[in-house]
């Protein structure tokens, strides 16, 4: 995180001294209360137009700011908890804009070459495993403005039912496989959502005649 980029107006008063507070009051003395937004603890007041301009700069896809700078600036604004409905609305819009940019960047990085041959195409089962892995990562490492419940609902659509079994291999020893206590895919997805940590890798995916997953085997090693 490029904290050095954060504008002084959001850094100077992180731990304000009485002298700095007095200076700030003097600077803002001629401004109407309608043109000022205050932080939750009342220790930081900034011209509302300035905060809105900064947020619009984050939202603007043509902005000269890098994604890292936009992320740092948005974090600085959010950390101060400004009490203003318009600012709150723009913060949500800025979060969505940064998330969309991140998704587009990821899609571009993994975009296949235009002249890719049929032989280079992935096996459908491998693609399904990759998709599940991405969904598990999204639950374990949630992005701003993304609803984990939507990810869970979307993932469950690939399974025969919400109760499709999930087996977790603990160990393979002397030709024997030892499993953890069986669970269901729905319970496992909520486990990832609550734990917020990836802990297993996909070992095997079993499909029924309708190409729905009826059993998932994971490994913890």
N, C-alpha and C positions, 0 to 999 in steps of 0.2 A: 504494500500500500504506500503510495507516494504522499506521505503526510506533509512533506515540505511544500507541496502544491497548494494545500488548503489556504484560502485567503486569510489575511491577518484578521479580518473582521470576525472570523469564526474561531481563531486561535488565541487572540490576544486576551480574551476574557474567559478562558477555560477555568482559571483560578484567580479571579479579579481581586486586586487590592483595593482598599478604600479610595486611594488616589486615582486608580484607573476608573473606578465606578463614577467618581466625581467628574472625571474628564468626559466619560461617556454621556453622563446626564447633560453636561454643558453642550456637547456636540449635538445632542438630540433635543435640546431645549426648545428650539424654534419649530419643531415638527409637531404636527397634529398627532394625537394618539391613534387616529385612523391610519396613519402612514407608518406605524411602527409595529413590529411583531416582537413579542417577548418570549424568552425561553420559559420552560415549565417552572424553573425555580426563581424566575424573575431577575437573574443575574446578568442576562445578556439581552440587549435590545438592539435590533438592526432595522434599518429602513426597509419597509415591506417591499418596495419596488426593487430593492437590491436583491432580496431573497428570491423574489419571483423571477428576476432576470437571470439569476444563477441557475434556478431550476429549469427555466426554458432553455438555457444554454446546454443543460444536460440532455433535455428531451430532443433538441434540434439535431437531426442526423447530419447536418452540414456544419455542425460546430467544429471549431479548430481544436477543441479539447480531445485528448486521447480517451479511450475507454477507462484506463487506469485513473486518469485525472478526474473523469466524471464520477467514477465510483468513490474516489476519495472526497470529492466535494459533496456528494450526496450524503455520505456518512457523516461529514462534519455538520451538515444542516440537520440531519435526523438526530444526531447526538444531543443537540441543544433543545429538542422537543418544543419548537415554536408553537405557540397556542393560536392557531389561525386556520379557519376552515379552508380558505383558498390555498394556503401553503400546504395543508394536508393533502388536498386533492392533487396538487402538482407533484408532491412527493410520490404518490401512488403512480401517477403517469410516468414519472422519471424512472421508477423501479421497473415498470413494464417495458419502457424503452430500452433500458440496459439489458433486461432479460432477453428481449427480442434480438438485440444485437449479438448477444452471446450465443443464442441459438443459431442465428444465421452464420456466424463465424464457424461454429462447430460443423454445420451442414456443409459449408464450403470446404473445410479441411478434409472431410471424408467423401467429398463428391468424386465419383468415379470418372476417369477420362472418357471423353466423348467417343473415342475409338475402341473402347473396351470390347473384347471379344466375348462370345458366349461362354468359352471355356473359363474366363475369368470370373464369371458370375458365381456368387456363393450358393451353397446348398441351402434350400429353404429352411431346413432344420437348424443349420448353423445361424442363419439370419434370425430365426426365432430365438435362439439362445442369446444372441447378441442383443436383441430387443429386450428380452427379460433382464439381462445384465444391466442395460441402461436404465430400465425402470427401477430396478433395485437400488442403483446408485442414486437416482433422483429422489427416492424416498429417504435414503440414508444421508444424503447431502442436499437438502431442499434449497431451491433458489428462491429469491424474493418474488413475491406476487404469484407463486405457484401453489395451487391447492393440492395438498397430499391426497385428499379424498378423491380428486379427479384422477390422479395417477393410479390409485388403488382400483377404482372402477374400471379404468381402461385396461389395466393388467388382467383383471378377473375375466374380461371378455375372451381372453385366449385360453381359458380353462374350461373343462367340461362342466364344472360346478365350483361354487365357492368352497366346497368341502373336498375338492380334489386333494389327495394325500401328498404331503411333502416329507421325504425321508432325508435325514442328514447323516452322512457317514462320519463317524468319529474316528475310526481306525480300521486299517486292513492289516491282518496279522496271520501268518501261516495259512494263507489261502482263505481266511475267513473275514467277513466284513461285519463290523460292529456299528450299529445305528443308534442315534439318539432317539428319544421318545417321539413317535410320529406326531405330526401336526397337519393342519390344513393350509391351503394357499392363502386363504383370507386371514387366518391367524398369523401366518408368517409375514404377510405384508404389513399388518399393523405392528408386528414386532419390530420390523425395520423402521417404520415410521416413529415409533417410540424410542427405540435404541439410538437411532441416527448414527449408525456405524455399520459399514459393510463387514460381514464376518464369514461369508460362505461363497463358494464358487459353484457354478452349475456343472454337475457330473453327467447327468443324463436326463433327457426329456422324452417321455412316452406320449404318443398321440393315439387317439381313437380313430375310428373310420371317418369321422367328420373333421379330422385334423385339429381337434381340440385336445389340449393337454389333459390327460387323465392321471398322470403321476409325474412328479418332479423329484429328482434325486440331487441333493447338494452335498458338498464336501466341506469340512471345516479344517482341512489340512492344506 
